[in-house]
Amino acid sequence: MDSSSKVTFDNTANAFEYKDDKQLKKAHFLFSSMGYNWLVKLGTRLTPWAIKSGLPVKGLIKDTLFEQFVGGETLQETAQVADKLEEFHVQVILDYGVEGGDYGEAEKDESCEQFIKVIEYASTQANIPFMSIKVTGIARFALLEKMDALMHTAEGTLIKRYEKVLEQLSADERTEWQKVCNRMEKICSTAAAKKIGVLVDAEETWIQDPVDALTMLMMDQYNKSSAVVYNTAQLYRHDRYQFIHDCYEAAEQRNFILGIKIVRGAYMEKERKRAAEMGYQDPIQPDKESSDNDYNRAVEFCLQHVDRIAVIVASHNEQSNLLAAQLLHSKGLQHHHPHVHFSQLYGMSDHITFNLAKAGYSVSKYLPFGPIADVIPYLMRRAQENSSMSGQTGRELALIKRELKRRKSA
Protein backbone atom coordinates (compact mmCIF):
# COMPACT_ATOMS: atom_id res chain seq x y z
CA MET A 1 0.00 0.00 0.00
CA ASP A 2 1.23 3.52 -0.76
CA SER A 3 2.23 5.48 2.31
CA SER A 4 1.08 8.90 1.17
CA SER A 5 -2.10 10.30 -0.33
CA LYS A 6 -0.32 13.52 -1.24
CA VAL A 7 -0.76 14.45 -4.88
CA THR A 8 -0.94 18.01 -6.16
CA PHE A 9 -1.32 19.40 -9.64
CA ASP A 10 0.77 22.53 -9.10
CA ASN A 11 4.14 21.17 -10.21
CA THR A 12 4.60 22.43 -13.78
CA ALA A 13 8.14 21.01 -13.94
CA ASN A 14 6.62 17.52 -13.72
CA ALA A 15 3.77 18.45 -16.03
CA PHE A 16 5.89 19.64 -18.94
CA GLU A 17 9.13 17.74 -18.45
CA TYR A 18 8.42 15.77 -21.64
CA LYS A 19 8.30 18.97 -23.76
CA ASP A 20 11.33 21.01 -24.74
CA ASP A 21 11.20 24.83 -24.88
CA LYS A 22 10.29 24.91 -28.57
CA GLN A 23 7.37 22.49 -28.09
CA LEU A 24 6.13 24.40 -25.07
CA LYS A 25 6.20 27.74 -26.91
CA LYS A 26 4.33 26.13 -29.79
CA ALA A 27 1.64 24.88 -27.38
CA HIS A 28 1.44 28.41 -25.93
CA PHE A 29 0.82 29.85 -29.39
CA LEU A 30 -1.83 27.24 -30.21
CA PHE A 31 -3.83 27.67 -27.00
CA SER A 32 -3.55 31.46 -27.34
CA SER A 33 -5.02 31.21 -30.84
CA MET A 34 -7.86 28.97 -29.62
CA GLY A 35 -8.76 31.68 -27.12
CA TYR A 36 -10.19 33.73 -30.00
CA ASN A 37 -13.76 32.51 -30.33
CA TRP A 38 -14.30 33.97 -33.78
CA LEU A 39 -11.16 32.24 -35.08
CA VAL A 40 -12.27 28.86 -33.71
CA LYS A 41 -15.77 29.24 -35.20
CA LEU A 42 -14.32 30.17 -38.58
CA GLY A 43 -11.76 27.39 -38.47
CA THR A 44 -14.19 24.64 -37.43
CA ARG A 45 -16.49 25.60 -40.32
CA LEU A 46 -13.86 25.98 -43.00
CA THR A 47 -11.43 23.18 -42.13
CA PRO A 48 -13.70 20.16 -42.85
CA TRP A 49 -14.78 21.83 -46.10
CA ALA A 50 -11.18 22.58 -47.09
CA ILE A 51 -10.14 18.96 -46.46
CA LYS A 52 -13.06 17.58 -48.51
CA SER A 53 -12.34 20.06 -51.31
CA GLY A 54 -8.73 18.93 -51.53
CA LEU A 55 -7.27 22.30 -50.62
CA PRO A 56 -3.62 22.20 -49.46
CA VAL A 57 -4.27 22.68 -45.75
CA LYS A 58 -3.12 19.32 -44.36
CA GLY A 59 0.41 20.59 -43.69
CA LEU A 60 -0.88 23.48 -41.59
CA ILE A 61 -3.27 21.23 -39.65
CA LYS A 62 -0.59 18.61 -39.04
CA ASP A 63 1.82 21.22 -37.70
CA THR A 64 -0.72 22.73 -35.26
CA LEU A 65 -3.86 21.00 -33.95
CA PHE A 66 -2.84 17.54 -35.13
CA GLU A 67 0.59 17.64 -33.48
CA GLN A 68 -0.91 18.87 -30.18
CA PHE A 69 -3.82 16.43 -29.87
CA VAL A 70 -3.06 13.39 -32.08
CA GLY A 71 -0.37 10.71 -31.89
CA GLY A 72 0.23 10.40 -35.63
CA GLU A 73 -1.30 9.27 -38.91
CA THR A 74 -0.08 5.68 -38.49
CA LEU A 75 0.65 3.28 -35.64
CA GLN A 76 4.35 3.69 -36.40
CA GLU A 77 4.20 7.47 -35.91
CA THR A 78 2.06 7.06 -32.80
CA ALA A 79 4.56 4.61 -31.29
CA GLN A 80 7.09 7.44 -30.96
CA VAL A 81 4.65 9.43 -28.81
CA ALA A 82 3.76 6.37 -26.74
CA ASP A 83 7.44 5.66 -26.14
CA LYS A 84 8.00 9.23 -24.96
CA LEU A 85 5.06 8.98 -22.53
CA GLU A 86 6.37 5.67 -21.19
CA GLU A 87 9.57 7.42 -20.10
CA PHE A 88 7.42 9.33 -17.59
CA HIS A 89 5.32 6.31 -16.46
CA VAL A 90 2.28 7.50 -18.41
CA GLN A 91 0.30 4.79 -20.21
CA VAL A 92 -1.73 5.08 -23.41
CA ILE A 93 -5.29 4.47 -24.55
CA LEU A 94 -5.01 4.01 -28.32
CA ASP A 95 -7.87 5.33 -30.43
CA TYR A 96 -8.10 4.70 -34.16
CA GLY A 97 -9.86 7.89 -35.23
CA VAL A 98 -12.68 6.48 -37.35
CA GLU A 99 -16.19 7.78 -36.71
CA GLY A 100 -19.59 7.10 -38.15
CA GLY A 101 -20.15 8.00 -41.78
CA ASP A 102 -22.21 7.13 -44.80
CA TYR A 103 -20.28 4.10 -45.91
CA GLY A 104 -21.03 0.48 -46.65
CA GLU A 105 -20.46 -2.93 -45.11
CA ALA A 106 -16.98 -3.29 -46.62
CA GLU A 107 -15.84 -0.08 -44.92
CA LYS A 108 -17.32 -1.21 -41.59
CA ASP A 109 -15.47 -4.51 -41.94
CA GLU A 110 -12.29 -2.56 -42.64
CA SER A 111 -12.84 -0.46 -39.49
CA CYS A 112 -13.23 -3.69 -37.51
CA GLU A 113 -9.95 -4.99 -38.93
CA GLN A 114 -8.22 -1.74 -38.00
CA PHE A 115 -9.48 -2.10 -34.43
CA ILE A 116 -8.09 -5.65 -34.38
CA LYS A 117 -4.71 -4.38 -35.60
CA VAL A 118 -4.67 -1.78 -32.82
CA ILE A 119 -5.36 -4.50 -30.22
CA GLU A 120 -2.61 -6.71 -31.63
CA TYR A 121 -0.15 -3.82 -31.62
CA ALA A 122 -1.12 -2.73 -28.10
CA SER A 123 -0.50 -6.26 -26.84
CA THR A 124 3.17 -5.93 -27.85
CA GLN A 125 3.64 -2.69 -25.88
CA ALA A 126 4.11 -2.57 -22.11
CA ASN A 127 2.40 0.80 -21.61
CA ILE A 128 -0.74 0.41 -23.79
CA PRO A 129 -3.32 -1.40 -21.61
CA PHE A 130 -6.41 -0.08 -23.45
CA MET A 131 -7.77 0.81 -26.85
CA SER A 132 -10.92 2.69 -27.74
CA ILE A 133 -13.68 2.02 -30.30
CA LYS A 134 -16.80 3.77 -31.52
CA VAL A 135 -19.73 1.53 -32.41
CA THR A 136 -20.60 4.04 -35.15
CA GLY A 137 -17.38 2.86 -36.81
CA ILE A 138 -18.85 -0.63 -37.28
CA ALA A 139 -22.63 0.05 -37.39
CA ARG A 140 -24.95 2.17 -39.52
CA PHE A 141 -26.08 5.29 -37.66
CA ALA A 142 -29.66 5.10 -38.97
CA LEU A 143 -30.05 1.51 -37.75
CA LEU A 144 -28.81 2.46 -34.28
CA GLU A 145 -31.23 5.40 -34.32
CA LYS A 146 -34.20 3.17 -35.21
CA MET A 147 -33.29 0.62 -32.54
CA ASP A 148 -32.88 3.33 -29.91
CA ALA A 149 -36.31 4.82 -30.72
CA LEU A 150 -37.92 1.37 -30.45
CA MET A 151 -36.14 0.66 -27.17
CA HIS A 152 -37.60 3.86 -25.72
CA THR A 153 -41.12 2.55 -26.35
CA ALA A 154 -40.41 -0.85 -24.75
CA GLU A 155 -40.54 -1.69 -21.04
CA GLY A 156 -38.21 -3.60 -18.76
CA THR A 157 -34.47 -3.70 -18.21
CA LEU A 158 -32.00 -2.54 -20.84
CA ILE A 159 -31.41 -6.08 -22.12
CA LYS A 160 -35.11 -6.98 -22.15
CA ARG A 161 -35.91 -3.84 -24.16
CA TYR A 162 -33.09 -4.69 -26.54
CA GLU A 163 -34.38 -8.25 -27.04
CA LYS A 164 -37.90 -6.96 -27.76
CA VAL A 165 -36.53 -4.56 -30.38
CA LEU A 166 -34.66 -7.32 -32.22
CA GLU A 167 -38.04 -8.99 -32.84
CA GLN A 168 -39.36 -5.76 -34.39
CA LEU A 169 -36.60 -5.36 -36.95
CA SER A 170 -37.06 -6.49 -40.52
CA ALA A 171 -35.22 -9.61 -41.72
CA ASP A 172 -32.67 -7.46 -43.55
CA GLU A 173 -32.14 -5.25 -40.48
CA ARG A 174 -31.64 -8.29 -38.25
CA THR A 175 -29.05 -9.62 -40.69
CA GLU A 176 -27.31 -6.24 -40.72
CA TRP A 177 -27.33 -6.03 -36.93
CA GLN A 178 -25.96 -9.56 -36.63
CA LYS A 179 -22.96 -8.38 -38.67
CA VAL A 180 -22.46 -5.56 -36.16
CA CYS A 181 -22.60 -8.08 -33.30
CA ASN A 182 -20.12 -10.32 -35.11
CA ARG A 183 -17.68 -7.41 -35.49
CA MET A 184 -18.04 -6.51 -31.83
CA GLU A 185 -17.56 -10.14 -30.84
CA LYS A 186 -14.39 -10.37 -32.94
CA ILE A 187 -12.97 -7.20 -31.37
CA CYS A 188 -13.75 -8.27 -27.79
CA SER A 189 -12.59 -11.88 -28.19
CA THR A 190 -9.27 -10.69 -29.63
CA ALA A 191 -8.90 -8.17 -26.80
CA ALA A 192 -9.61 -10.83 -24.18
CA ALA A 193 -7.03 -13.17 -25.73
CA LYS A 194 -4.43 -10.38 -25.93
CA LYS A 195 -5.30 -8.96 -22.47
CA ILE A 196 -6.13 -5.48 -23.79
CA GLY A 197 -9.07 -3.46 -22.48
CA VAL A 198 -11.69 -2.26 -24.99
CA LEU A 199 -13.26 1.11 -24.15
CA VAL A 200 -16.56 1.64 -25.97
CA ASP A 201 -17.03 5.37 -26.54
CA ALA A 202 -20.30 7.13 -25.77
CA GLU A 203 -22.48 8.28 -28.65
CA GLU A 204 -25.36 10.72 -29.06
CA THR A 205 -28.32 10.02 -26.74
CA TRP A 206 -30.59 9.06 -29.63
CA ILE A 207 -28.41 6.06 -30.56
CA GLN A 208 -26.95 5.21 -27.13
CA ASP A 209 -29.38 2.53 -25.88
CA PRO A 210 -28.45 -0.22 -28.39
CA VAL A 211 -24.76 0.65 -27.84
CA ASP A 212 -25.25 0.21 -24.08
CA ALA A 213 -27.07 -3.10 -24.55
CA LEU A 214 -24.47 -4.52 -26.92
CA THR A 215 -21.65 -3.42 -24.61
CA MET A 216 -23.33 -4.98 -21.57
CA LEU A 217 -23.74 -8.29 -23.41
CA MET A 218 -20.02 -8.21 -24.24
CA MET A 219 -19.19 -7.51 -20.58
CA ASP A 220 -21.40 -10.41 -19.53
CA GLN A 221 -19.35 -12.65 -21.82
CA TYR A 222 -15.81 -11.35 -21.37
CA ASN A 223 -15.65 -9.66 -17.94
CA LYS A 224 -16.03 -12.74 -15.74
CA SER A 225 -12.53 -12.84 -14.24
CA SER A 226 -11.11 -9.47 -15.30
CA ALA A 227 -12.31 -6.27 -16.93
CA VAL A 228 -11.89 -6.47 -20.71
CA VAL A 229 -14.85 -4.42 -21.96
CA TYR A 230 -15.69 -0.95 -20.64
CA ASN A 231 -18.74 1.19 -21.39
CA THR A 232 -18.67 4.99 -21.18
CA ALA A 233 -21.06 7.05 -19.03
CA GLN A 234 -21.41 10.77 -19.76
CA LEU A 235 -22.28 12.43 -16.46
CA TYR A 236 -23.42 15.64 -18.10
CA ARG A 237 -26.52 13.56 -18.78
CA HIS A 238 -28.92 13.69 -15.82
CA ASP A 239 -29.80 9.97 -16.11
CA ARG A 240 -26.30 8.48 -16.09
CA TYR A 241 -25.68 8.27 -12.34
CA GLN A 242 -28.74 6.03 -12.07
CA PHE A 243 -27.55 4.18 -15.19
CA ILE A 244 -24.29 3.28 -13.40
CA HIS A 245 -26.32 1.93 -10.45
CA ASP A 246 -28.45 -0.15 -12.84
CA CYS A 247 -25.35 -1.51 -14.60
CA TYR A 248 -23.85 -2.45 -11.23
CA GLU A 249 -27.00 -4.38 -10.31
CA ALA A 250 -26.88 -6.20 -13.65
CA ALA A 251 -23.20 -7.04 -13.04
CA GLU A 252 -24.10 -8.45 -9.61
CA GLN A 253 -26.97 -10.53 -11.02
CA ARG A 254 -25.05 -11.83 -14.03
CA ASN A 255 -21.75 -12.16 -12.12
CA PHE A 256 -19.47 -10.05 -14.29
CA ILE A 257 -17.14 -7.13 -13.59
CA LEU A 258 -18.63 -3.81 -14.66
CA GLY A 259 -16.11 -1.86 -16.71
CA ILE A 260 -17.04 1.81 -16.81
CA LYS A 261 -15.25 4.90 -18.06
CA ILE A 262 -16.77 8.01 -16.51
CA VAL A 263 -16.57 11.28 -18.40
CA ARG A 264 -18.44 14.53 -18.23
CA GLY A 265 -19.23 14.33 -21.92
CA ALA A 266 -19.38 15.76 -25.41
CA TYR A 267 -22.18 16.74 -27.83
CA MET A 268 -23.87 19.14 -25.35
CA GLU A 269 -24.87 21.86 -27.81
CA LYS A 270 -26.04 19.29 -30.37
CA GLU A 271 -28.09 17.46 -27.72
CA ARG A 272 -29.81 20.58 -26.40
CA LYS A 273 -30.59 21.86 -29.89
CA ARG A 274 -32.15 18.55 -30.97
CA ALA A 275 -34.23 18.26 -27.80
CA ALA A 276 -35.59 21.78 -28.30
CA GLU A 277 -36.35 21.22 -32.00
CA MET A 278 -38.08 17.88 -31.45
CA GLY A 279 -39.85 18.80 -28.21
CA TYR A 280 -38.55 16.13 -25.84
CA GLN A 281 -36.90 16.49 -22.42
CA ASP A 282 -33.39 17.91 -22.55
CA PRO A 283 -31.09 15.00 -21.59
CA ILE A 284 -28.39 17.38 -20.33
CA GLN A 285 -27.90 18.45 -16.71
CA PRO A 286 -29.44 21.88 -15.88
CA ASP A 287 -26.04 23.36 -14.94
CA LYS A 288 -22.35 22.52 -14.53
CA GLU A 289 -22.71 22.10 -10.76
CA SER A 290 -25.22 19.27 -11.26
CA SER A 291 -22.85 17.58 -13.69
CA ASP A 292 -19.93 17.94 -11.27
CA ASN A 293 -22.00 16.58 -8.38
CA ASP A 294 -23.12 13.51 -10.32
CA TYR A 295 -19.58 12.90 -11.57
CA ASN A 296 -18.13 12.95 -8.07
CA ARG A 297 -20.98 10.78 -6.76
CA ALA A 298 -20.15 8.31 -9.54
CA VAL A 299 -16.48 8.30 -8.50
CA GLU A 300 -17.50 7.57 -4.90
CA PHE A 301 -19.95 4.84 -5.93
CA CYS A 302 -17.41 3.08 -8.14
CA LEU A 303 -14.72 3.20 -5.44
CA GLN A 304 -17.21 1.83 -2.89
CA HIS A 305 -17.72 -1.21 -5.13
CA VAL A 306 -14.20 -1.53 -6.52
CA ASP A 307 -14.31 -5.32 -6.22
CA ARG A 308 -17.15 -5.43 -8.79
CA ILE A 309 -16.47 -2.22 -10.75
CA ALA A 310 -13.37 -1.38 -12.79
CA VAL A 311 -13.47 2.38 -13.31
CA ILE A 312 -11.56 4.76 -15.53
CA VAL A 313 -11.72 8.28 -14.11
CA ALA A 314 -11.47 10.16 -17.40
CA SER A 315 -11.54 13.79 -16.33
CA HIS A 316 -9.77 17.12 -16.70
CA ASN A 317 -11.34 18.32 -13.47
CA GLU A 318 -8.76 18.64 -10.71
CA GLN A 319 -11.23 18.09 -7.85
CA SER A 320 -12.62 14.88 -9.34
CA ASN A 321 -9.14 13.45 -9.80
CA LEU A 322 -8.12 14.46 -6.27
CA LEU A 323 -11.29 12.88 -4.90
CA ALA A 324 -10.51 9.54 -6.58
CA ALA A 325 -6.89 9.65 -5.38
CA GLN A 326 -7.95 10.46 -1.80
CA LEU A 327 -10.57 7.69 -1.79
CA LEU A 328 -7.98 5.16 -2.93
CA HIS A 329 -5.75 6.18 -0.05
CA SER A 330 -8.49 6.34 2.60
CA LYS A 331 -9.63 2.82 1.69
CA GLY A 332 -6.08 1.52 2.02
CA LEU A 333 -5.90 0.62 -1.67
CA GLN A 334 -2.83 0.77 -3.88
CA HIS A 335 -2.35 3.89 -5.99
CA HIS A 336 -2.10 1.58 -9.00
CA HIS A 337 -5.10 -0.58 -8.10
CA PRO A 338 -6.01 -2.79 -11.11
CA HIS A 339 -9.64 -1.58 -11.03
CA VAL A 340 -8.87 2.16 -10.85
CA HIS A 341 -7.30 4.07 -13.70
CA PHE A 342 -7.04 7.79 -14.49
CA SER A 343 -6.96 9.30 -17.96
CA GLN A 344 -6.78 12.64 -19.76
CA LEU A 345 -6.72 13.55 -23.45
CA TYR A 346 -3.34 13.83 -25.11
CA GLY A 347 -2.36 17.49 -25.40
CA MET A 348 -4.48 18.63 -22.45
CA SER A 349 -4.22 18.72 -18.64
CA ASP A 350 -0.62 17.55 -18.48
CA HIS A 351 -0.44 18.96 -14.93
CA ILE A 352 -2.94 16.28 -13.86
CA THR A 353 -1.56 13.35 -15.87
CA PHE A 354 2.14 13.69 -15.14
CA ASN A 355 1.74 14.59 -11.47
CA LEU A 356 -0.52 11.55 -10.95
CA ALA A 357 2.09 9.38 -12.69
CA LYS A 358 4.83 10.86 -10.50
CA ALA A 359 2.80 9.94 -7.40
CA GLY A 360 2.47 6.33 -8.55
CA TYR A 361 -1.12 6.31 -9.84
CA SER A 362 -2.16 4.32 -12.90
CA VAL A 363 -2.79 7.04 -15.49
CA SER A 364 -2.89 7.28 -19.26
CA LYS A 365 -3.24 9.66 -22.15
CA TYR A 366 -6.10 9.05 -24.58
CA LEU A 367 -4.13 9.04 -27.83
CA PRO A 368 -6.00 9.16 -31.14
CA PHE A 369 -4.30 8.40 -34.43
CA GLY A 370 -5.25 8.13 -38.08
CA PRO A 371 -5.17 10.00 -41.39
CA ILE A 372 -5.80 13.73 -40.98
CA ALA A 373 -9.11 13.58 -42.87
CA ASP A 374 -10.38 10.86 -40.49
CA VAL A 375 -9.50 12.69 -37.26
CA ILE A 376 -10.87 16.09 -38.33
CA PRO A 377 -14.15 15.63 -36.33
CA TYR A 378 -12.07 14.86 -33.22
CA LEU A 379 -9.81 17.88 -33.79
CA MET A 380 -12.76 20.19 -34.32
CA ARG A 381 -14.23 19.09 -30.96
CA ARG A 382 -10.89 19.78 -29.25
CA ALA A 383 -10.76 23.25 -30.78
CA GLN A 384 -14.34 24.02 -29.73
CA GLU A 385 -13.95 22.86 -26.14
CA ASN A 386 -10.76 24.92 -25.80
CA SER A 387 -12.30 28.09 -27.20
CA SER A 388 -13.15 29.67 -23.83
CA MET A 389 -10.43 31.80 -22.22
CA SER A 390 -12.22 31.38 -18.88
CA GLY A 391 -12.23 27.59 -19.23
CA GLN A 392 -9.78 24.98 -20.51
CA THR A 393 -7.71 27.37 -22.63
CA GLY A 394 -7.24 29.76 -19.71
CA ARG A 395 -6.02 26.94 -17.48
CA GLU A 396 -3.67 25.51 -20.10
CA LEU A 397 -2.19 28.93 -20.90
CA ALA A 398 -1.65 29.85 -17.25
CA LEU A 399 0.23 26.60 -16.62
CA ILE A 400 2.36 26.91 -19.75
CA LYS A 401 3.23 30.54 -18.92
CA ARG A 402 4.21 29.53 -15.39
CA GLU A 403 6.48 26.79 -16.68
CA LEU A 404 8.10 29.02 -19.31
CA LYS A 405 8.77 31.59 -16.57
CA ARG A 406 10.20 28.91 -14.27
CA ARG A 407 12.53 27.65 -16.99
CA LYS A 408 13.69 31.16 -17.78
CA SER A 409 14.63 31.84 -14.18
CA ALA A 410 16.13 28.38 -13.55
Sequence and secondary structure as in RCSB ss.txt:
>XXXX:A:sequence
MDSSSKVTFDNTANAFEYKDDKQLKKAHFLFSSMGYNWLVKLGTRLTPWAIKSGLPVKGLIKDTLFEQFVGGETL
QETAQVADKLEEFHVQVILDYGVEGGDYGEAEKDESCEQFIKVIEYASTQANIPFMSIKVTGIARFALLEKMDAL
MHTAEGTLIKRYEKVLEQLSADERTEWQKVCNRMEKICSTAAAKKIGVLVDAEETWIQDPVDALTMLMMDQYNKS
SAVVYNTAQLYRHDRYQFIHDCYEAAEQRNFILGIKIVRGAYMEKERKRAAEMGYQDPIQPDKESSDNDYNRAVE
FCLQHVDRIAVIVASHNEQSNLLAAQLLHSKGLQHHHPHVHFSQLYGMSDHITFNLAKAGYSVSKYLPFGPIADV
IPYLMRRAQENSSMSGQTGRELALIKRELKRRKSA
>XXXX:A:secstr
  S     S  HHHHTTTS HHHHHHHHHHHHHHT HHHHHHHHHHHHHHHHTT S HHHHIIIIIHHH   SSH
HHHHHHHHHHHTTT EEEEEE     S  HHHHHHHHHHHHHHHHHHTT TT  EEEE GGGTS HHHHHHHHHH
HHHS SSHHHHHHHHHHHS HHHHHHHHHHHHHHHHHHHHHHHHT EEEE    HHHHHHHHHHHHHHHHHH SS
S  EEEEEETTBTTHHHHHHHHHHHHHHHT  EEEEEE  S HHHHHHHHHHHT    B SSHHHHHHHHHHHHH
HHHHTTTTEEEEEE   HHHHHHHHHHHHHTT  TT TTEEEEEETTS HHHHHHHHHTT  EEEEEEES HHHH
HHHHHHHHHHT  TTTHHHHHHHHHHHHHHHHHH 
